[in-house]
Amino acid sequence: MGNCFKVILLFILGCNLAFAQDLEVLRKQFPEDRQVYLKKIEELKFQFNKDTLEIIERNEEERILLNDRIIDDGSDEIVYAPPFSSYLNGKATSRIYDSGRYKNGIGVISDEQNRSQNEVFYDDIRMRKVSFPGLSMGSIVQLNYSLRIHHPLFLSSSYFSTGSPILSSVYRVILPEGVRIGWQLRGDSSMVKLRIEKRKGLQILVWEATNLPKYRFYRNGLSYRHYIPQIYVWLHSYVVGGKEVLFNHSMDAFNKLNYSFIREAMNSDLPTPQKQLVDSIVTFIKSPRDRASALFRWVQENIRYISIEDGFSGQVPRTPETVCKNGYGDCKDMAVLLTRLMKKAGLPAYPVWIGTREVPRDFRELQHLASSNHMIASLKTDTGWIFLDATGREQMLGQPSVFTQGRYACIAIDSAQFEKVLVPWEKADNNQWIDTLWCSIKGDTLLGNGTTSLSGYYRDRITSAFRDREPAKYEELMKGILSRGNDKCKIQKPMVSQLFELGKPLLMTFQLELDHYVRKIDDEFYLNLNLKKAWETLYADTSGGRSNGREFDFLFKKRDVIVLTIPPNFKPVKLPENAEDNNSFCQWKISYQLDKGRILLHSFFELKKAEVNFEELSDFNSALMKIKEAQNLSLILKKQ
């Protein structure tokens, strides 16, 4: 944004008048955007009320609407979560652009209501809806509101960027004498500048970023929480009555606080039917691992997972008796229940706090609630820790949930003891997609009969998709999974087996018809046997000033075997050259072979690195271009 844009905004804000041509300048500056934030301010004010330290959060925003695609009258939400925070006050106003001039409009803040009215669980998140009736292109909306933060441990991250461009984004902290804080900037914070002001016994820290573009989402990129500029502030200490009060941000303090949330559920008794279940398992199953597997499977099959992670219920699990009676629970409920069942069976099981890969920090950097958004269970074995996430219906014992791989876990032995352990990545050997296809040529059509085998996370994903559909829709699902070659692909007679048989690969058989796939020129056939091109789904889009890396859910191996029967009176004139490569990102190999009137294509690909940093994207894409070159080669058959 140039100085011309700033002058226009000052004119709009200061004079309350704008001409049509000035609005056009803004629209040309941001042709694809519905709105621009003129300013976005979040302020934390620490203050003393007698001997009590209070924290007030004030939010202010001002937006100008650039086109007629206004959704819900420019509506917004004020969200808070008792007992973490509460609403103090708010004001919403608007200035409506009409025939080159501005007139005063209104803004409406609703009464308090539950954010989610139809959840199974009680959701203690509260919200107030904000609406601005009568808006038009060029209108300006303003929202100011304040919240009370009830405890310093409930401070959360603040993001400088949004899904719209921002002229000025400010985060301000006001500190009275004796109050000390810590802070951490994350993401691409190069545009964020800090200045420190002094005013009547107050220290004011102001972080400001100007002319911020909207953040952009990329398919299979890291969560936006990893790369947009953000700040996290925590209370270090304060002085009251001449004494310093310290806030401990160690792992010991984190574990002690979190254990206080689960203590009641961990100490509560198991229901009688579940006690009898454990007694039966202990009587008839002697192997500790088999006992653990049986209990893990029972929770997966009998307790329905429903995610309610917000508010105070996002920290405190329900008792095993409540969860078993209801037949449903969230991650904490299932983790505590599973831990209690295993302990009853004499197994060394413990609850675990962990941050999924969506969270941009882990316990190595910040020992706080902000580093954890998930709870699982763990089991100590002779060979190390096994992590158990019963929220995944298809998970095998010993297979970590896909989104906790590579993350540090806090295993709570009790309120005073813990272990910090890295959850390993599942090996690529355990996640395989294997295709075999027997093909023939009829005119310009490629015909085939195929089998597909899926194991590991591939199997889990597809099996979950089947669970979500009625059997009558299985065929439609399989056609989408098995399609290849081009958009003319027809998958016929798909069949699935070993669908819900835990521990076995999922198998599918099918017939394939690819019309107009074989090119015939004079007495020669041209066709590409690489019907599934690995590089197309792996390539990282680097357009639009991308600043985040490329993420894959898991490491994997893909194998393709294609057997083409050579038509009578034809012979291959040219087979594509064999090719292979082995680098830090992947390993692959493509080979062709003649065998008794058939052409055999063997294709292998292994992903070796699931998280590719932004700095590595160019090398990663270059490695994929070698695969592209090899997979784009066609073979030629000539009539004799």
Secondary structure, 3 states (H helix, E strand, C coil): CCHHHHHHHHHHHHHCECCHHHHHHHHHHCCCCCEEEEEEEEEEEEEEECCEEEEEEEEEEEEEECCCCCCHHHCEEEEECCCCEEEEEEEEEEEEEECCEEEECCCEECCCEECCCCCCCCCCCEEEEEECCCCCCCCEEEEEEEEEECCHHHCCCEECCCCCCEEEEEEEEEEECCCEEEEEEECCCCCCEEEEEEECCEEEEEEEEEEECCCCCCCCECCHHHCCCEEEEEEEEEEECCEEEECCCCHHHHHHHHHHHHHHHHHCCCCHHHHHHHHHHHHHCCCHHHHHHHHHHHHHHHCEECCCCCCHHHCCCCCHHHHHHHCEECHHHHHHHHHHHHHHCCCCEEEEEECCCCCCCCCCCCCCHHHCCEEEEEEEECCEEEEECCCCCCCCCCCCCHHHCCCEEEEECCCCCEEEEECCCCCHHHCEEEEEEEEEEECCEEEEEEEEEECHHHHHHHHHHHHCCCHHHHHHHHHHHHCCCCCCEEEEEEEEECCCCCCCCEEEEEEEEECCCCEEECCEEEECCCCCCHHHHHCCCCCCCCCCCEECCCCEEEEEEEEEECCCCEEEEECCCCEEEECCCEEEEEEEEECCCEEEEEEEEEECCCEECHHHHHHHHHHHHHHHHHHCCCEEEEEC
